[in-house]
Amino acid sequence: MTVLSFDEEGVDVIYEGTEFRLEKALLEEAIDKEYPAMTDHEVLQIIDEDPALSGEPQRIGDILT
């Protein structure tokens, strides 16, 4: 299971027991979108090749408000 915790500067991730941080600038470069316009599903797809996506994607901008 992958856990994502979003804040204004990036995402704290727990993936297969390993904790790390993805900074906003890195995500914007990788996804080629402004951070608030990205979705949780897009971030998850960077972390995991074949993620178990469930539910509707949520924009990070909506998560942070």
mmCIF file as Biopython writes it, N, C-alpha, C and O atoms, coordinates in Angstrom:
data_model
#
loop_
_atom_site.group_PDB
_atom_site.id
_atom_site.type_symbol
_atom_site.label_atom_id
_atom_site.label_alt_id
_atom_site.label_comp_id
_atom_site.label_asym_id
_atom_site.label_entity_id
_atom_site.label_seq_id
_atom_site.pdbx_PDB_ins_code
_atom_site.Cartn_x
_atom_site.Cartn_y
_atom_site.Cartn_z
_atom_site.occupancy
_atom_site.B_iso_or_equiv
_atom_site.auth_seq_id
_atom_site.auth_asym_id
_atom_site.pdbx_PDB_model_num
ATOM 1   N N  . MET A ? 1  ? 0.834   -1.178 0.000   1.0 0.0 1  A 1 
ATOM 2   C CA . MET A ? 1  ? 0.000   0.000  0.000   1.0 0.0 1  A 1 
ATOM 3   C C  . MET A ? 1  ? 0.887   1.252  0.000   1.0 0.0 1  A 1 
ATOM 4   O O  . MET A ? 1  ? 1.919   1.294  0.669   1.0 0.0 1  A 1 
ATOM 5   N N  . THR A ? 2  ? 0.477   2.247  -0.744  1.0 0.0 2  A 1 
ATOM 6   C CA . THR A ? 2  ? 1.203   3.501  -0.823  1.0 0.0 2  A 1 
ATOM 7   C C  . THR A ? 2  ? 0.385   4.585  -0.129  1.0 0.0 2  A 1 
ATOM 8   O O  . THR A ? 2  ? -0.816  4.717  -0.363  1.0 0.0 2  A 1 
ATOM 9   N N  . VAL A ? 3  ? 1.047   5.358  0.726   1.0 0.0 3  A 1 
ATOM 10  C CA . VAL A ? 3  ? 0.392   6.442  1.449   1.0 0.0 3  A 1 
ATOM 11  C C  . VAL A ? 3  ? 0.978   7.759  0.967   1.0 0.0 3  A 1 
ATOM 12  O O  . VAL A ? 3  ? 2.196   7.939  0.951   1.0 0.0 3  A 1 
ATOM 13  N N  . LEU A ? 4  ? 0.095   8.687  0.571   1.0 0.0 4  A 1 
ATOM 14  C CA . LEU A ? 4  ? 0.511   10.006 0.121   1.0 0.0 4  A 1 
ATOM 15  C C  . LEU A ? 4  ? -0.028  11.042 1.091   1.0 0.0 4  A 1 
ATOM 16  O O  . LEU A ? 4  ? -1.198  10.995 1.472   1.0 0.0 4  A 1 
ATOM 17  N N  . SER A ? 5  ? 0.822   11.976 1.491   1.0 0.0 5  A 1 
ATOM 18  C CA . SER A ? 5  ? 0.415   13.062 2.368   1.0 0.0 5  A 1 
ATOM 19  C C  . SER A ? 5  ? 0.860   14.373 1.724   1.0 0.0 5  A 1 
ATOM 20  O O  . SER A ? 5  ? 2.051   14.684 1.688   1.0 0.0 5  A 1 
ATOM 21  N N  . PHE A ? 6  ? -0.107  15.139 1.216   1.0 0.0 6  A 1 
ATOM 22  C CA . PHE A ? 6  ? 0.176   16.348 0.453   1.0 0.0 6  A 1 
ATOM 23  C C  . PHE A ? 6  ? 0.252   17.577 1.353   1.0 0.0 6  A 1 
ATOM 24  O O  . PHE A ? 6  ? -0.503  17.695 2.318   1.0 0.0 6  A 1 
ATOM 25  N N  . ASP A ? 7  ? 1.181   18.503 1.026   1.0 0.0 7  A 1 
ATOM 26  C CA . ASP A ? 7  ? 1.196   19.827 1.619   1.0 0.0 7  A 1 
ATOM 27  C C  . ASP A ? 7  ? 1.576   20.828 0.530   1.0 0.0 7  A 1 
ATOM 28  O O  . ASP A ? 7  ? 1.745   20.441 -0.627  1.0 0.0 7  A 1 
ATOM 29  N N  . GLU A ? 8  ? 1.709   22.076 0.873   1.0 0.0 8  A 1 
ATOM 30  C CA . GLU A ? 8  ? 1.953   23.135 -0.117  1.0 0.0 8  A 1 
ATOM 31  C C  . GLU A ? 8  ? 3.285   22.970 -0.862  1.0 0.0 8  A 1 
ATOM 32  O O  . GLU A ? 8  ? 3.436   23.474 -1.975  1.0 0.0 8  A 1 
ATOM 33  N N  . GLU A ? 9  ? 4.241   22.273 -0.260  1.0 0.0 9  A 1 
ATOM 34  C CA . GLU A ? 9  ? 5.589   22.170 -0.833  1.0 0.0 9  A 1 
ATOM 35  C C  . GLU A ? 9  ? 5.907   20.832 -1.489  1.0 0.0 9  A 1 
ATOM 36  O O  . GLU A ? 9  ? 6.966   20.682 -2.097  1.0 0.0 9  A 1 
ATOM 37  N N  . GLY A ? 10 ? 5.003   19.854 -1.376  1.0 0.0 10 A 1 
ATOM 38  C CA . GLY A ? 10 ? 5.265   18.553 -1.971  1.0 0.0 10 A 1 
ATOM 39  C C  . GLY A ? 10 ? 4.471   17.443 -1.310  1.0 0.0 10 A 1 
ATOM 40  O O  . GLY A ? 10 ? 3.421   17.677 -0.712  1.0 0.0 10 A 1 
ATOM 41  N N  . VAL A ? 11 ? 4.992   16.235 -1.429  1.0 0.0 11 A 1 
ATOM 42  C CA . VAL A ? 11 ? 4.271   15.055 -0.958  1.0 0.0 11 A 1 
ATOM 43  C C  . VAL A ? 11 ? 5.201   14.172 -0.130  1.0 0.0 11 A 1 
ATOM 44  O O  . VAL A ? 11 ? 6.308   13.844 -0.556  1.0 0.0 11 A 1 
ATOM 45  N N  . ASP A ? 12 ? 4.733   13.792 1.062   1.0 0.0 12 A 1 
ATOM 46  C CA . ASP A ? 12 ? 5.416   12.763 1.839   1.0 0.0 12 A 1 
ATOM 47  C C  . ASP A ? 12 ? 4.820   11.430 1.409   1.0 0.0 12 A 1 
ATOM 48  O O  . ASP A ? 12 ? 3.601   11.278 1.324   1.0 0.0 12 A 1 
ATOM 49  N N  . VAL A ? 13 ? 5.698   10.466 1.137   1.0 0.0 13 A 1 
ATOM 50  C CA . VAL A ? 13 ? 5.267   9.185  0.589   1.0 0.0 13 A 1 
ATOM 51  C C  . VAL A ? 13 ? 5.765   8.047  1.470   1.0 0.0 13 A 1 
ATOM 52  O O  . VAL A ? 13 ? 6.896   8.070  1.955   1.0 0.0 13 A 1 
ATOM 53  N N  . ILE A ? 14 ? 4.916   7.062  1.668   1.0 0.0 14 A 1 
ATOM 54  C CA . ILE A ? 14 ? 5.339   5.777  2.232   1.0 0.0 14 A 1 
ATOM 55  C C  . ILE A ? 14 ? 5.006   4.736  1.176   1.0 0.0 14 A 1 
ATOM 56  O O  . ILE A ? 14 ? 3.839   4.498  0.867   1.0 0.0 14 A 1 
ATOM 57  N N  . TYR A ? 15 ? 6.053   4.116  0.624   1.0 0.0 15 A 1 
ATOM 58  C CA . TYR A ? 15 ? 5.884   3.137  -0.449  1.0 0.0 15 A 1 
ATOM 59  C C  . TYR A ? 15 ? 6.655   1.880  -0.086  1.0 0.0 15 A 1 
ATOM 60  O O  . TYR A ? 15 ? 7.878   1.912  0.056   1.0 0.0 15 A 1 
ATOM 61  N N  . GLU A ? 16 ? 5.949   0.790  0.061   1.0 0.0 16 A 1 
ATOM 62  C CA . GLU A ? 16 ? 6.534   -0.510 0.424   1.0 0.0 16 A 1 
ATOM 63  C C  . GLU A ? 16 ? 7.442   -0.382 1.646   1.0 0.0 16 A 1 
ATOM 64  O O  . GLU A ? 16 ? 8.535   -0.948 1.688   1.0 0.0 16 A 1 
ATOM 65  N N  . GLY A ? 17 ? 6.966   0.376  2.643   1.0 0.0 17 A 1 
ATOM 66  C CA . GLY A ? 17 ? 7.698   0.524  3.897   1.0 0.0 17 A 1 
ATOM 67  C C  . GLY A ? 17 ? 8.791   1.578  3.882   1.0 0.0 17 A 1 
ATOM 68  O O  . GLY A ? 17 ? 9.419   1.815  4.914   1.0 0.0 17 A 1 
ATOM 69  N N  . THR A ? 18 ? 9.034   2.209  2.758   1.0 0.0 18 A 1 
ATOM 70  C CA . THR A ? 18 ? 10.069  3.236  2.646   1.0 0.0 18 A 1 
ATOM 71  C C  . THR A ? 18 ? 9.419   4.612  2.617   1.0 0.0 18 A 1 
ATOM 72  O O  . THR A ? 18 ? 8.494   4.858  1.843   1.0 0.0 18 A 1 
ATOM 73  N N  . GLU A ? 19 ? 9.917   5.515  3.476   1.0 0.0 19 A 1 
ATOM 74  C CA . GLU A ? 19 ? 9.395   6.870  3.531   1.0 0.0 19 A 1 
ATOM 75  C C  . GLU A ? 19 ? 10.324  7.805  2.767   1.0 0.0 19 A 1 
ATOM 76  O O  . GLU A ? 19 ? 11.544  7.732  2.910   1.0 0.0 19 A 1 
ATOM 77  N N  . PHE A ? 20 ? 9.739   8.685  1.952   1.0 0.0 20 A 1 
ATOM 78  C CA . PHE A ? 20 ? 10.526  9.694  1.248   1.0 0.0 20 A 1 
ATOM 79  C C  . PHE A ? 20 ? 9.638   10.860 0.884   1.0 0.0 20 A 1 
ATOM 80  O O  . PHE A ? 20 ? 8.419   10.808 1.047   1.0 0.0 20 A 1 
ATOM 81  N N  . ARG A ? 21 ? 10.264  11.915 0.388   1.0 0.0 21 A 1 
ATOM 82  C CA . ARG A ? 21 ? 9.540   13.143 0.045   1.0 0.0 21 A 1 
ATOM 83  C C  . ARG A ? 21 ? 9.765   13.478 -1.421  1.0 0.0 21 A 1 
ATOM 84  O O  . ARG A ? 21 ? 10.880  13.383 -1.933  1.0 0.0 21 A 1 
ATOM 85  N N  . LEU A ? 22 ? 8.683   13.872 -2.088  1.0 0.0 22 A 1 
ATOM 86  C CA . LEU A ? 22 ? 8.760   14.379 -3.458  1.0 0.0 22 A 1 
ATOM 87  C C  . LEU A ? 22 ? 8.443   15.868 -3.408  1.0 0.0 22 A 1 
ATOM 88  O O  . LEU A ? 22 ? 7.339   16.262 -3.031  1.0 0.0 22 A 1 
ATOM 89  N N  . GLU A ? 23 ? 9.402   16.684 -3.785  1.0 0.0 23 A 1 
ATOM 90  C CA . GLU A ? 23 ? 9.220   18.123 -3.751  1.0 0.0 23 A 1 
ATOM 91  C C  . GLU A ? 23 ? 8.344   18.589 -4.912  1.0 0.0 23 A 1 
ATOM 92  O O  . GLU A ? 23 ? 8.314   17.968 -5.974  1.0 0.0 23 A 1 
ATOM 93  N N  . LYS A ? 24 ? 7.644   19.676 -4.692  1.0 0.0 24 A 1 
ATOM 94  C CA . LYS A ? 24 ? 6.733   20.279 -5.665  1.0 0.0 24 A 1 
ATOM 95  C C  . LYS A ? 24 ? 7.414   20.492 -7.019  1.0 0.0 24 A 1 
ATOM 96  O O  . LYS A ? 24 ? 6.847   20.136 -8.052  1.0 0.0 24 A 1 
ATOM 97  N N  . ALA A ? 25 ? 8.617   21.063 -7.030  1.0 0.0 25 A 1 
ATOM 98  C CA . ALA A ? 25 ? 9.322   21.352 -8.288  1.0 0.0 25 A 1 
ATOM 99  C C  . ALA A ? 25 ? 9.620   20.071 -9.068  1.0 0.0 25 A 1 
ATOM 100 O O  . ALA A ? 25 ? 9.503   20.053 -10.293 1.0 0.0 25 A 1 
ATOM 101 N N  . LEU A ? 26 ? 9.999   19.018 -8.382  1.0 0.0 26 A 1 
ATOM 102 C CA . LEU A ? 26 ? 10.281  17.738 -9.034  1.0 0.0 26 A 1 
ATOM 103 C C  . LEU A ? 26 ? 9.014   17.174 -9.674  1.0 0.0 26 A 1 
ATOM 104 O O  . LEU A ? 26 ? 9.046   16.686 -10.804 1.0 0.0 26 A 1 
ATOM 105 N N  . LEU A ? 27 ? 7.915   17.243 -8.956  1.0 0.0 27 A 1 
ATOM 106 C CA . LEU A ? 27 ? 6.647   16.746 -9.493  1.0 0.0 27 A 1 
ATOM 107 C C  . LEU A ? 27 ? 6.197   17.559 -10.697 1.0 0.0 27 A 1 
ATOM 108 O O  . LEU A ? 27 ? 5.719   16.995 -11.681 1.0 0.0 27 A 1 
ATOM 109 N N  . GLU A ? 28 ? 6.345   18.880 -10.632 1.0 0.0 28 A 1 
ATOM 110 C CA . GLU A ? 28 ? 5.948   19.731 -11.756 1.0 0.0 28 A 1 
ATOM 111 C C  . GLU A ? 28 ? 6.766   19.408 -13.005 1.0 0.0 28 A 1 
ATOM 112 O O  . GLU A ? 28 ? 6.239   19.409 -14.117 1.0 0.0 28 A 1 
ATOM 113 N N  . GLU A ? 29 ? 8.040   19.134 -12.816 1.0 0.0 29 A 1 
ATOM 114 C CA . GLU A ? 29 ? 8.887   18.771 -13.949 1.0 0.0 29 A 1 
ATOM 115 C C  . GLU A ? 29 ? 8.513   17.395 -14.506 1.0 0.0 29 A 1 
ATOM 116 O O  . GLU A ? 29 ? 8.473   17.208 -15.722 1.0 0.0 29 A 1 
ATOM 117 N N  . ALA A ? 30 ? 8.246   16.452 -13.638 1.0 0.0 30 A 1 
ATOM 118 C CA . ALA A ? 30 ? 7.947   15.083 -14.062 1.0 0.0 30 A 1 
ATOM 119 C C  . ALA A ? 30 ? 6.591   14.973 -14.740 1.0 0.0 30 A 1 
ATOM 120 O O  . ALA A ? 30 ? 6.445   14.238 -15.716 1.0 0.0 30 A 1 
ATOM 121 N N  . ILE A ? 31 ? 5.596   15.696 -14.232 1.0 0.0 31 A 1 
ATOM 122 C CA . ILE A ? 31 ? 4.236   15.568 -14.743 1.0 0.0 31 A 1 
ATOM 123 C C  . ILE A ? 31 ? 3.918   16.654 -15.768 1.0 0.0 31 A 1 
ATOM 124 O O  . ILE A ? 31 ? 2.958   16.531 -16.529 1.0 0.0 31 A 1 
ATOM 125 N N  . ASP A ? 32 ? 4.720   17.713 -15.789 1.0 0.0 32 A 1 
ATOM 126 C CA . ASP A ? 32 ? 4.543   18.828 -16.727 1.0 0.0 32 A 1 
ATOM 127 C C  . ASP A ? 32 ? 3.205   19.530 -16.515 1.0 0.0 32 A 1 
ATOM 128 O O  . ASP A ? 32 ? 2.482   19.830 -17.465 1.0 0.0 32 A 1 
ATOM 129 N N  . LYS A ? 33 ? 2.895   19.784 -15.244 1.0 0.0 33 A 1 
ATOM 130 C CA . LYS A ? 33 ? 1.689   20.505 -14.835 1.0 0.0 33 A 1 
ATOM 131 C C  . LYS A ? 33 ? 2.035   21.306 -13.592 1.0 0.0 33 A 1 
ATOM 132 O O  . LYS A ? 33 ? 2.976   20.979 -12.869 1.0 0.0 33 A 1 
ATOM 133 N N  . GLU A ? 34 ? 1.263   22.362 -13.350 1.0 0.0 34 A 1 
ATOM 134 C CA . GLU A ? 34 ? 1.378   23.073 -12.084 1.0 0.0 34 A 1 
ATOM 135 C C  . GLU A ? 34 ? 0.929   22.133 -10.958 1.0 0.0 34 A 1 
ATOM 136 O O  . GLU A ? 34 ? -0.012  21.358 -11.129 1.0 0.0 34 A 1 
ATOM 137 N N  . TYR A ? 35 ? 1.594   22.207 -9.832  1.0 0.0 35 A 1 
ATOM 138 C CA . TYR A ? 35 ? 1.325   21.321 -8.704  1.0 0.0 35 A 1 
ATOM 139 C C  . TYR A ? 35 ? -0.159  21.258 -8.315  1.0 0.0 35 A 1 
ATOM 140 O O  . TYR A ? 35 ? -0.691  20.157 -8.174  1.0 0.0 35 A 1 
ATOM 141 N N  . PRO A ? 36 ? -0.855  22.407 -8.135  1.0 0.0 36 A 1 
ATOM 142 C CA . PRO A ? 36 ? -2.266  22.319 -7.724  1.0 0.0 36 A 1 
ATOM 143 C C  . PRO A ? 36 ? -3.177  21.654 -8.759  1.0 0.0 36 A 1 
ATOM 144 O O  . PRO A ? 36 ? -4.247  21.161 -8.402  1.0 0.0 36 A 1 
ATOM 145 N N  . ALA A ? 37 ? -2.775  21.631 -10.031 1.0 0.0 37 A 1 
ATOM 146 C CA . ALA A ? 37 ? -3.604  21.041 -11.092 1.0 0.0 37 A 1 
ATOM 147 C C  . ALA A ? 37 ? -3.400  19.536 -11.229 1.0 0.0 37 A 1 
ATOM 148 O O  . ALA A ? 37 ? -4.188  18.869 -11.898 1.0 0.0 37 A 1 
ATOM 149 N N  . MET A ? 38 ? -2.360  18.994 -10.608 1.0 0.0 38 A 1 
ATOM 150 C CA . MET A ? 38 ? -2.104  17.550 -10.672 1.0 0.0 38 A 1 
ATOM 151 C C  . MET A ? 38 ? -3.149  16.806 -9.858  1.0 0.0 38 A 1 
ATOM 152 O O  . MET A ? 38 ? -3.819  17.384 -9.002  1.0 0.0 38 A 1 
ATOM 153 N N  . THR A ? 39 ? -3.276  15.516 -10.139 1.0 0.0 39 A 1 
ATOM 154 C CA . THR A ? 39 ? -4.168  14.682 -9.332  1.0 0.0 39 A 1 
ATOM 155 C C  . THR A ? 39 ? -3.358  13.699 -8.495  1.0 0.0 39 A 1 
ATOM 156 O O  . THR A ? 39 ? -2.197  13.413 -8.785  1.0 0.0 39 A 1 
ATOM 157 N N  . ASP A ? 40 ? -3.996  13.197 -7.462  1.0 0.0 40 A 1 
ATOM 158 C CA . ASP A ? 40 ? -3.354  12.179 -6.637  1.0 0.0 40 A 1 
ATOM 159 C C  . ASP A ? 40 ? -3.008  10.944 -7.469  1.0 0.0 40 A 1 
ATOM 160 O O  . ASP A ? 40 ? -1.995  10.292 -7.214  1.0 0.0 40 A 1 
ATOM 161 N N  . HIS A ? 41 ? -3.835  10.620 -8.454  1.0 0.0 41 A 1 
ATOM 162 C CA . HIS A ? 41 ? -3.566  9.458  -9.311  1.0 0.0 41 A 1 
ATOM 163 C C  . HIS A ? 41 ? -2.303  9.671  -10.151 1.0 0.0 41 A 1 
ATOM 164 O O  . HIS A ? 41 ? -1.521  8.738  -10.336 1.0 0.0 41 A 1 
ATOM 165 N N  . GLU A ? 42 ? -2.098  10.890 -10.660 1.0 0.0 42 A 1 
ATOM 166 C CA . GLU A ? 42 ? -0.891  11.165 -11.451 1.0 0.0 42 A 1 
ATOM 167 C C  . GLU A ? 42 ? 0.365   11.013 -10.602 1.0 0.0 42 A 1 
ATOM 168 O O  . GLU A ? 42 ? 1.367   10.465 -11.063 1.0 0.0 42 A 1 
ATOM 169 N N  . VAL A ? 43 ? 0.313   11.493 -9.374  1.0 0.0 43 A 1 
ATOM 170 C CA . VAL A ? 43 ? 1.458   11.355 -8.466  1.0 0.0 43 A 1 
ATOM 171 C C  . VAL A ? 43 ? 1.700   9.879  -8.163  1.0 0.0 43 A 1 
ATOM 172 O O  . VAL A ? 43 ? 2.842   9.420  -8.186  1.0 0.0 43 A 1 
ATOM 173 N N  . LEU A ? 44 ? 0.655   9.150  -7.887  1.0 0.0 44 A 1 
ATOM 174 C CA . LEU A ? 44 ? 0.784   7.728  -7.581  1.0 0.0 44 A 1 
ATOM 175 C C  . LEU A ? 44 ? 1.398   6.956  -8.751  1.0 0.0 44 A 1 
ATOM 176 O O  . LEU A ? 44 ? 2.172   6.024  -8.531  1.0 0.0 44 A 1 
ATOM 177 N N  . GLN A ? 45 ? 1.068   7.325  -9.977  1.0 0.0 45 A 1 
ATOM 178 C CA . GLN A ? 45 ? 1.602   6.639  -11.151 1.0 0.0 45 A 1 
ATOM 179 C C  . GLN A ? 45 ? 3.093   6.895  -11.332 1.0 0.0 45 A 1 
ATOM 180 O O  . GLN A ? 45 ? 3.767   6.097  -11.983 1.0 0.0 45 A 1 
ATOM 181 N N  . ILE A ? 46 ? 3.621   7.963  -10.788 1.0 0.0 46 A 1 
ATOM 182 C CA . ILE A ? 46 ? 5.072   8.206  -10.818 1.0 0.0 46 A 1 
ATOM 183 C C  . ILE A ? 46 ? 5.779   7.269  -9.846  1.0 0.0 46 A 1 
ATOM 184 O O  . ILE A ? 46 ? 6.892   6.811  -10.107 1.0 0.0 46 A 1 
ATOM 185 N N  . ILE A ? 47 ? 5.130   6.994  -8.738  1.0 0.0 47 A 1 
ATOM 186 C CA . ILE A ? 47 ? 5.734   6.189  -7.677  1.0 0.0 47 A 1 
ATOM 187 C C  . ILE A ? 47 ? 5.658   4.694  -7.978  1.0 0.0 47 A 1 
ATOM 188 O O  . ILE A ? 47 ? 6.625   3.964  -7.757  1.0 0.0 47 A 1 
ATOM 189 N N  . ASP A ? 48 ? 4.534   4.249  -8.470  1.0 0.0 48 A 1 
ATOM 190 C CA . ASP A ? 48 ? 4.264   2.826  -8.670  1.0 0.0 48 A 1 
ATOM 191 C C  . ASP A ? 48 ? 3.929   2.575  -10.142 1.0 0.0 48 A 1 
ATOM 192 O O  . ASP A ? 48 ? 3.053   3.237  -10.699 1.0 0.0 48 A 1 
ATOM 193 N N  . GLU A ? 49 ? 4.612   1.632  -10.766 1.0 0.0 49 A 1 
ATOM 194 C CA . GLU A ? 49 ? 4.379   1.324  -12.185 1.0 0.0 49 A 1 
ATOM 195 C C  . GLU A ? 49 ? 2.954   0.877  -12.468 1.0 0.0 49 A 1 
ATOM 196 O O  . GLU A ? 49 ? 2.380   1.230  -13.497 1.0 0.0 49 A 1 
ATOM 197 N N  . ASP A ? 50 ? 2.391   0.107  -11.563 1.0 0.0 50 A 1 
ATOM 198 C CA . ASP A ? 50 ? 1.042   -0.443 -11.752 1.0 0.0 50 A 1 
ATOM 199 C C  . ASP A ? 50 ? 0.222   -0.224 -10.481 1.0 0.0 50 A 1 
ATOM 200 O O  . ASP A ? 50 ? -0.081  -1.178 -9.765  1.0 0.0 50 A 1 
ATOM 201 N N  . PRO A ? 51 ? -0.143  1.047  -10.198 1.0 0.0 51 A 1 
ATOM 202 C CA . PRO A ? 51 ? -0.846  1.308  -8.942  1.0 0.0 51 A 1 
ATOM 203 C C  . PRO A ? 51 ? -2.282  0.811  -8.963  1.0 0.0 51 A 1 
ATOM 204 O O  . PRO A ? 51 ? -2.911  0.720  -10.017 1.0 0.0 51 A 1 
ATOM 205 N N  . ALA A ? 52 ? -2.780  0.495  -7.795  1.0 0.0 52 A 1 
ATOM 206 C CA . ALA A ? 52 ? -4.183  0.116  -7.648  1.0 0.0 52 A 1 
ATOM 207 C C  . ALA A ? 52 ? -4.976  1.404  -7.466  1.0 0.0 52 A 1 
ATOM 208 O O  . ALA A ? 52 ? -5.165  1.867  -6.341  1.0 0.0 52 A 1 
ATOM 209 N N  . LEU A ? 53 ? -5.437  1.980  -8.569  1.0 0.0 53 A 1 
ATOM 210 C CA . LEU A ? 53 ? -6.181  3.236  -8.522  1.0 0.0 53 A 1 
ATOM 211 C C  . LEU A ? 53 ? -7.634  2.949  -8.187  1.0 0.0 53 A 1 
ATOM 212 O O  . LEU A ? 53 ? -8.271  2.095  -8.804  1.0 0.0 53 A 1 
ATOM 213 N N  . SER A ? 54 ? -8.146  3.666  -7.213  1.0 0.0 54 A 1 
ATOM 214 C CA . SER A ? 54 ? -9.549  3.491  -6.856  1.0 0.0 54 A 1 
ATOM 215 C C  . SER A ? 54 ? -10.171 4.866  -6.640  1.0 0.0 54 A 1 
ATOM 216 O O  . SER A ? 54 ? -9.493  5.816  -6.249  1.0 0.0 54 A 1 
ATOM 217 N N  . GLY A ? 55 ? -11.441 4.952  -6.895  1.0 0.0 55 A 1 
ATOM 218 C CA . GLY A ? 55 ? -12.143 6.210  -6.727  1.0 0.0 55 A 1 
ATOM 219 C C  . GLY A ? 55 ? -11.790 7.213  -7.806  1.0 0.0 55 A 1 
ATOM 220 O O  . GLY A ? 55 ? -11.011 6.927  -8.716  1.0 0.0 55 A 1 
ATOM 221 N N  . GLU A ? 56 ? -12.372 8.382  -7.690  1.0 0.0 56 A 1 
ATOM 222 C CA . GLU A ? 56 ? -12.119 9.453  -8.648  1.0 0.0 56 A 1 
ATOM 223 C C  . GLU A ? 56 ? -10.797 10.143 -8.311  1.0 0.0 56 A 1 
ATOM 224 O O  . GLU A ? 56 ? -10.472 10.298 -7.134  1.0 0.0 56 A 1 
ATOM 225 N N  . PRO A ? 57 ? -10.027 10.560 -9.325  1.0 0.0 57 A 1 
ATOM 226 C CA . PRO A ? 57 ? -8.809  11.331 -9.042  1.0 0.0 57 A 1 
ATOM 227 C C  . PRO A ? 57 ? -9.170  12.662 -8.394  1.0 0.0 57 A 1 
ATOM 228 O O  . PRO A ? 57 ? -10.175 13.282 -8.741  1.0 0.0 57 A 1 
ATOM 229 N N  . GLN A ? 58 ? -8.338  13.093 -7.449  1.0 0.0 58 A 1 
ATOM 230 C CA . GLN A ? 58 ? -8.556  14.370 -6.786  1.0 0.0 58 A 1 
ATOM 231 C C  . GLN A ? 58 ? -7.416  15.326 -7.134  1.0 0.0 58 A 1 
ATOM 232 O O  . GLN A ? 58 ? -6.244  14.952 -7.087  1.0 0.0 58 A 1 
ATOM 233 N N  . ARG A ? 59 ? -7.773  16.565 -7.485  1.0 0.0 59 A 1 
ATOM 234 C CA . ARG A ? 59 ? -6.762  17.585 -7.740  1.0 0.0 59 A 1 
ATOM 235 C C  . ARG A ? 59 ? -6.070  17.935 -6.418  1.0 0.0 59 A 1 
ATOM 236 O O  . ARG A ? 59 ? -6.720  18.025 -5.376  1.0 0.0 59 A 1 
ATOM 237 N N  . ILE A ? 60 ? -4.754  18.130 -6.468  1.0 0.0 60 A 1 
ATOM 238 C CA . ILE A ? 60 ? -4.013  18.494 -5.266  1.0 0.0 60 A 1 
ATOM 239 C C  . ILE A ? 60 ? -4.519  19.820 -4.719  1.0 0.0 60 A 1 
ATOM 240 O O  . ILE A ? 60 ? -4.611  19.995 -3.504  1.0 0.0 60 A 1 
ATOM 241 N N  . GLY A ? 61 ? -4.851  20.769 -5.617  1.0 0.0 61 A 1 
ATOM 242 C CA . GLY A ? 61 ? -5.397  22.037 -5.163  1.0 0.0 61 A 1 
ATOM 243 C C  . GLY A ? 61 ? -6.647  21.865 -4.312  1.0 0.0 61 A 1 
ATOM 244 O O  . GLY A ? 61 ? -6.851  22.606 -3.350  1.0 0.0 61 A 1 
ATOM 245 N N  . ASP A ? 62 ? -7.488  20.887 -4.662  1.0 0.0 62 A 1 
ATOM 246 C CA . ASP A ? 62 ? -8.693  20.611 -3.875  1.0 0.0 62 A 1 
ATOM 247 C C  . ASP A ? 62 ? -8.363  19.921 -2.561  1.0 0.0 62 A 1 
ATOM 248 O O  . ASP A ? 62 ? -9.022  20.166 -1.550  1.0 0.0 62 A 1 
ATOM 249 N N  . ILE A ? 63 ? -7.364  19.074 -2.563  1.0 0.0 63 A 1 
ATOM 250 C CA . ILE A ? 63 ? -6.954  18.369 -1.346  1.0 0.0 63 A 1 
ATOM 251 C C  . ILE A ? 63 ? -6.425  19.361 -0.323  1.0 0.0 63 A 1 
ATOM 252 O O  . ILE A ? 63 ? -6.675  19.212 0.873   1.0 0.0 63 A 1 
ATOM 253 N N  . LEU A ? 64 ? -5.694  20.375 -0.783  1.0 0.0 64 A 1 
ATOM 254 C CA . LEU A ? 64 ? -5.047  21.321 0.125   1.0 0.0 64 A 1 
ATOM 255 C C  . LEU A ? 64 ? -5.991  22.375 0.685   1.0 0.0 64 A 1 
ATOM 256 O O  . LEU A ? 64 ? -5.639  23.071 1.638   1.0 0.0 64 A 1 
ATOM 257 N N  . THR A ? 65 ? -7.187  22.507 0.111   1.0 0.0 65 A 1 
ATOM 258 C CA . THR A ? 65 ? -8.108  23.527 0.620   1.0 0.0 65 A 1 
ATOM 259 C C  . THR A ? 65 ? -9.038  23.000 1.662   1.0 0.0 65 A 1 
ATOM 260 O O  . THR A ? 65 ? -9.870  23.745 2.181   1.0 0.0 65 A 1 
#
